[in-house]
Amino acid sequence: MTGPTPQVRLRPLTTADLDRVLELEPQLFGAGAWSRGTYAEELAAAGRTYVAAVAEVAGAELLVGYAGVAAGEEAQVMTVGVAGGYRRRGIGTRLVDALVHAAAADGARSLLLEVRASDVGAQALYARAGFVPIGRRRNYYLAEREDAVVMRKVLRPGPGPAGSELGED
């Protein structure tokens, strides 16, 4: 994208957004891209919050990012993606902040995520949001045979799950 940064707002992600999400998925996640069916199930599932980042481009609304979280005592970040050309404009930060807020509002004690070991940009984004690395999952991304770094953000102190089940090194 060239020119000034468009104004971006957040709103709930809906099934009407799935054509655009499925256009972005392979660009953002390669062989690990989710299917329409996976997104339809996620959007319909109880305890899920999905957020869309939309910009006004040439008089029309364009989805430029999206993110989701699954509720629980230890909530799970399901996905965060920002379209190429819109990165490094604070959109990812706003999406992650929205997930943290949703998880906290649902009563989560902590928020857990996996991120590609090679994706240092995403790891830095999560670290700025208060996530810390707690382990590694070998070959988590099967298609690419890539490890995942497991990161956690504590939302409120209290008992949490032991780290041993994470397959940490």
Residue frames relative to the residue before (quaternion, step in Angstrom):
aa qw qx qy qz dx dy dz
M 1.0000 0.0000 0.0000 0.0000 0.00 0.00 0.00
T 0.1444 -0.7771 0.6068 0.0839 3.55 -0.98 0.82
G 0.6743 0.4877 -0.3627 0.4194 3.53 -1.27 0.28
P 0.7485 -0.3905 0.2731 0.4611 3.55 -1.31 -0.12
T 0.5674 -0.5820 0.4591 0.3586 3.54 -1.21 0.53
P 0.3691 -0.7291 0.5208 0.2470 3.59 -0.75 0.97
Q 0.5672 -0.5570 0.4730 0.3800 3.54 -1.27 0.38
V 0.1163 -0.7950 0.5944 0.0340 3.59 -0.81 1.02
R 0.0663 -0.7782 0.6233 0.0378 3.54 -1.01 0.85
L 0.3737 -0.7044 0.5581 0.2294 3.53 -1.26 0.50
R 0.0755 0.7589 -0.6438 0.0632 3.52 -1.18 0.73
P 0.6511 -0.4959 0.3619 0.4463 3.62 -1.17 0.19
L 0.4205 -0.6577 0.5643 0.2687 3.56 -1.13 0.73
T 0.0893 -0.8062 0.5844 0.0238 3.60 -0.91 0.90
T 0.6744 -0.4749 0.3636 0.4330 3.55 -1.29 0.18
A 0.5764 0.5839 -0.3815 0.4258 3.62 1.14 -0.47
D 0.6516 0.5237 -0.3046 0.4565 3.61 1.24 -0.42
L 0.5024 0.7266 -0.4016 0.2418 3.59 1.19 -0.41
D 0.5729 0.5654 -0.4086 0.4303 3.65 1.02 -0.52
R 0.6895 0.4632 -0.2765 0.4834 3.58 0.88 -0.92
V 0.6179 0.5336 -0.3447 0.4633 3.61 0.98 -0.80
L 0.7041 0.4657 -0.2720 0.4620 3.60 0.87 -0.93
E 0.5703 0.5481 -0.3734 0.4846 3.57 1.26 -0.34
L 0.7214 0.4464 -0.2391 0.4723 3.59 0.99 -0.87
E 0.5565 0.6709 -0.3848 0.3035 3.61 0.98 -0.82
P 0.7292 0.4097 -0.2927 0.4634 3.68 0.63 -0.91
Q 0.6039 0.5451 -0.3584 0.4580 3.60 1.13 -0.54
L 0.7387 0.4284 -0.2166 0.4732 3.55 0.99 -0.89
F 0.8397 0.2124 -0.0517 0.4972 3.57 0.91 -0.92
G 0.4053 -0.7538 0.4565 0.2431 3.60 1.24 0.22
A 0.8483 -0.0979 0.1059 0.5095 3.54 -0.97 -0.95
G 0.6564 0.5166 -0.3093 0.4546 3.59 1.21 -0.37
A 0.3447 0.7651 -0.4850 0.2464 3.60 1.28 0.14
W 0.4181 -0.6967 0.5300 0.2426 3.54 -1.05 0.82
S 0.4689 -0.6697 0.5115 0.2646 3.56 -1.24 0.54
R 0.6722 -0.4544 0.3850 0.4398 3.56 -1.33 0.16
G 0.6435 0.5384 -0.3184 0.4411 3.58 0.97 -0.86
T 0.6406 0.5176 -0.3245 0.4652 3.57 0.98 -0.84
Y 0.6815 0.4741 -0.2980 0.4712 3.58 0.88 -0.88
A 0.6289 0.5276 -0.3469 0.4536 3.60 0.96 -0.76
E 0.6541 0.5000 -0.3092 0.4759 3.60 0.99 -0.82
E 0.6536 0.5198 -0.3118 0.4533 3.58 0.94 -0.87
L 0.6832 0.4865 -0.2937 0.4585 3.59 0.89 -0.90
A 0.6981 0.4606 -0.2656 0.4796 3.59 1.13 -0.61
A 0.5736 0.6351 -0.3708 0.3608 3.60 1.20 -0.47
A 0.4975 -0.6250 0.5130 0.3142 3.53 -1.14 0.71
G 0.8100 0.2933 -0.2040 0.4651 3.55 -1.13 0.65
R 0.5888 0.5335 -0.3872 0.4677 3.58 1.19 0.40
T 0.0757 -0.7569 0.6472 0.0496 3.55 -1.14 0.75
Y 0.0125 -0.7851 0.6187 -0.0249 3.57 -0.76 1.09
V 0.1600 -0.7949 0.5849 0.0216 3.52 -0.94 1.02
A 0.2056 -0.7555 0.6116 0.1141 3.55 -1.10 0.80
A 0.2137 -0.7134 0.6491 0.1554 3.56 -1.17 0.69
V 0.0132 -0.8199 0.5708 -0.0425 3.56 -0.60 1.13
A 0.1724 -0.7624 0.6193 0.0735 3.51 -1.15 0.82
E 0.3890 -0.6642 0.5707 0.2862 3.52 -1.21 0.48
V 0.0320 0.7900 -0.6055 0.0909 3.54 -0.63 1.20
A 0.8386 -0.0745 -0.0028 0.5396 3.57 -0.68 1.13
G 0.7325 -0.4570 0.2312 0.4485 3.56 0.93 0.94
A 0.7012 0.4024 -0.2746 0.5206 3.60 1.25 0.10
E 0.5051 -0.6316 0.4963 0.3156 3.54 -1.23 0.54
L 0.0470 -0.7916 0.6093 -0.0034 3.57 -0.90 0.99
L 0.3648 -0.7081 0.5617 0.2235 3.55 -0.82 1.01
V 0.0697 -0.8283 0.5560 -0.0057 3.59 -0.65 1.14
G 0.8013 0.0268 -0.0361 0.5966 3.57 1.28 -0.03
Y 0.0219 -0.7872 0.6163 0.0019 3.52 -1.26 0.40
A 0.0174 -0.7885 0.6144 -0.0200 3.53 -1.24 0.52
G 0.0696 -0.8086 0.5833 0.0309 3.54 -1.22 0.52
V 0.1236 -0.7732 0.6203 0.0462 3.53 -1.26 0.60
A 0.2691 -0.7269 0.6107 0.1621 3.55 -1.17 0.73
A 0.4378 -0.7194 0.4833 0.2393 3.56 -0.80 1.07
G 0.3169 0.7117 -0.5973 0.1905 3.51 -1.32 0.43
E 0.6808 -0.4371 0.3438 0.4767 3.56 -1.23 0.10
E 0.7229 0.1379 -0.1190 0.6666 3.53 1.16 -0.72
A 0.2304 -0.8011 0.5424 0.1047 3.56 -0.07 1.34
Q 0.2770 -0.7680 0.5644 0.1219 3.54 -1.22 0.61
V 0.3463 -0.6868 0.5966 0.2292 3.57 -0.86 0.98
M 0.2740 -0.7930 0.5286 0.1291 3.56 -0.67 1.12
T 0.7812 -0.1623 0.1419 0.5859 3.57 0.97 -0.85
V 0.0160 0.7333 -0.6793 -0.0238 3.52 -1.32 0.49
G 0.1481 0.7949 -0.5778 0.1108 3.58 -0.77 0.98
V 0.0786 -0.7662 0.6371 0.0295 3.54 -1.11 0.80
A 0.5144 -0.6760 0.4448 0.2838 3.55 -0.83 1.05
G 0.5820 -0.5619 0.4625 0.3629 3.53 -1.17 0.67
G 0.7410 0.3505 -0.2879 0.4951 3.56 -1.00 0.83
Y 0.7290 0.3549 -0.2236 0.5409 3.58 1.24 -0.30
R 0.4845 0.6683 -0.4329 0.3624 3.56 1.27 0.01
R 0.8093 0.2629 -0.2296 0.4725 3.52 -1.35 0.46
R 0.5586 0.5645 -0.3989 0.4584 3.54 1.11 0.82
G 0.6332 -0.5696 0.3129 0.4203 3.57 1.28 0.33
I 0.4612 0.6978 -0.4451 0.3197 3.60 1.25 -0.07
G 0.6461 0.5158 -0.3183 0.4639 3.59 0.93 -0.86
T 0.6329 0.5303 -0.3217 0.4635 3.56 1.00 -0.83
R 0.6659 0.4947 -0.3040 0.4685 3.58 0.90 -0.87
L 0.6476 0.5125 -0.3228 0.4624 3.60 0.99 -0.79
V 0.6618 0.4911 -0.3078 0.4754 3.59 0.90 -0.91
D 0.6303 0.5280 -0.3325 0.4619 3.60 0.96 -0.81
A 0.6435 0.5172 -0.3218 0.4636 3.60 1.00 -0.79
L 0.6480 0.5056 -0.3189 0.4720 3.61 1.03 -0.74
V 0.6288 0.5247 -0.3285 0.4704 3.58 0.99 -0.84
H 0.6563 0.5078 -0.3059 0.4667 3.58 0.92 -0.91
A 0.6632 0.5055 -0.3074 0.4585 3.62 0.90 -0.90
A 0.6579 0.5081 -0.3085 0.4623 3.59 0.94 -0.89
A 0.6580 0.5018 -0.3055 0.4710 3.58 0.94 -0.89
A 0.6558 0.5141 -0.3098 0.4579 3.59 0.97 -0.85
D 0.6772 0.4665 -0.2791 0.4958 3.60 1.17 -0.59
G 0.5938 -0.6271 0.3419 0.3706 3.60 1.28 0.12
A 0.3530 0.7484 -0.4967 0.2617 3.60 1.20 0.27
R 0.3959 -0.6884 0.5563 0.2447 3.55 -1.15 0.69
S 0.7988 -0.0057 0.0291 0.6009 3.56 1.11 -0.70
L 0.3025 -0.7214 0.6005 0.1655 3.50 -1.36 0.31
L 0.1385 -0.8076 0.5731 0.0132 3.56 -0.76 1.12
L 0.0517 0.7871 -0.6143 0.0190 3.57 -1.15 0.61
E 0.2531 -0.6959 0.6392 0.2078 3.50 -1.39 0.25
V 0.0299 -0.7847 0.6190 -0.0149 3.55 -1.05 0.84
R 0.5939 -0.5840 0.4085 0.3733 3.56 -1.02 0.76
A 0.5299 -0.6432 0.4544 0.3147 3.55 -0.96 0.91
S 0.6911 0.4827 -0.2794 0.4597 3.60 1.08 -0.66
D 0.6332 0.5580 -0.3273 0.4249 3.61 1.21 -0.37
V 0.0919 -0.8438 0.5283 0.0194 3.55 0.39 1.27
G 0.5922 0.5702 -0.3691 0.4334 3.59 1.11 -0.55
A 0.6739 0.4687 -0.2921 0.4908 3.58 0.91 -0.89
Q 0.6276 0.5310 -0.3443 0.4535 3.59 0.97 -0.76
A 0.6469 0.5061 -0.3161 0.4748 3.59 1.01 -0.78
L 0.6101 0.5446 -0.3419 0.4629 3.60 1.02 -0.79
Y 0.6935 0.4650 -0.2772 0.4754 3.58 0.85 -0.97
A 0.6290 0.5298 -0.3432 0.4537 3.60 0.97 -0.75
R 0.6399 0.5177 -0.3267 0.4645 3.62 0.98 -0.80
A 0.6837 0.4674 -0.2775 0.4869 3.59 1.17 -0.60
G 0.6427 -0.5706 0.3081 0.4079 3.59 1.28 0.12
F 0.4709 0.6487 -0.4580 0.3844 3.59 1.24 0.23
V 0.1324 -0.7752 0.6130 0.0762 3.57 -1.10 0.72
P 0.5025 -0.6392 0.4763 0.3349 3.59 -1.04 0.69
I 0.0800 -0.8117 0.5780 0.0247 3.57 -0.94 0.91
G 0.8193 -0.0556 0.0441 0.5690 3.59 1.20 -0.10
R 0.3249 -0.7109 0.5919 0.1970 3.49 -1.38 -0.12
R 0.1738 -0.7536 0.6236 0.1144 3.57 -1.05 0.76
R 0.3616 -0.7579 0.5087 0.1900 3.55 -0.51 1.22
N 0.8650 0.0074 -0.0453 0.4997 3.55 -1.02 0.96
Y 0.1619 0.8176 -0.5306 0.1542 3.58 1.03 0.76
Y 0.7136 0.3365 -0.2096 0.5776 3.56 1.03 -0.82
L 0.2675 -0.8449 0.4428 0.1361 3.53 0.18 1.36
A 0.6532 0.5398 -0.3365 0.4108 3.60 0.83 -0.93
E 0.7648 0.3290 -0.1719 0.5266 3.57 1.03 -0.80
R 0.3152 -0.7615 0.4944 0.2764 3.58 1.35 -0.16
E 0.4147 0.6988 -0.4660 0.3500 3.52 0.87 1.04
D 0.4804 -0.6618 0.5036 0.2785 3.53 -1.12 0.77
A 0.2818 -0.7065 0.6189 0.1958 3.51 -1.37 0.40
V 0.3064 -0.6750 0.6358 0.2150 3.51 -1.19 0.69
V 0.2566 -0.7500 0.5927 0.1428 3.58 -0.84 1.01
M 0.0365 -0.7979 0.6013 -0.0224 3.56 -0.84 1.04
R 0.1159 -0.7889 0.6022 0.0385 3.54 -1.14 0.72
K 0.1322 -0.7326 0.6609 0.0949 3.50 -1.26 0.67
V 0.3040 -0.7301 0.5851 0.1794 3.57 -0.81 1.03
L 0.2356 -0.7885 0.5584 0.1047 3.55 -0.81 1.08
R 0.7652 -0.0859 0.0481 0.6362 3.54 1.14 -0.68
P 0.5348 -0.6631 0.4202 0.3127 3.56 -0.88 0.93
G 0.3855 0.6917 -0.5605 0.2424 3.50 -1.24 0.55
P 0.7062 -0.4242 0.3113 0.4738 3.56 -1.23 -0.03
G 0.0455 -0.7884 0.6135 0.0039 3.54 -1.04 0.78
P 0.6649 -0.5052 0.3488 0.4253 3.55 -1.22 0.20
A 0.5407 -0.6012 0.4772 0.3443 3.54 -1.16 0.59
G 0.5088 -0.6742 0.4508 0.2886 3.56 -1.10 0.69
S 0.5010 0.7029 -0.4207 0.2794 3.60 1.15 -0.36
E 0.6634 0.5181 -0.3309 0.4267 3.61 1.02 -0.61
L 0.5635 0.6373 -0.3749 0.3686 3.60 1.24 -0.16
G 0.4234 -0.6953 0.4842 0.3207 3.61 1.16 -0.24
E 0.2120 0.8142 -0.5126 0.1716 3.54 1.08 0.72
D 0.4640 -0.6615 0.5177 0.2812 3.56 -1.22 0.53
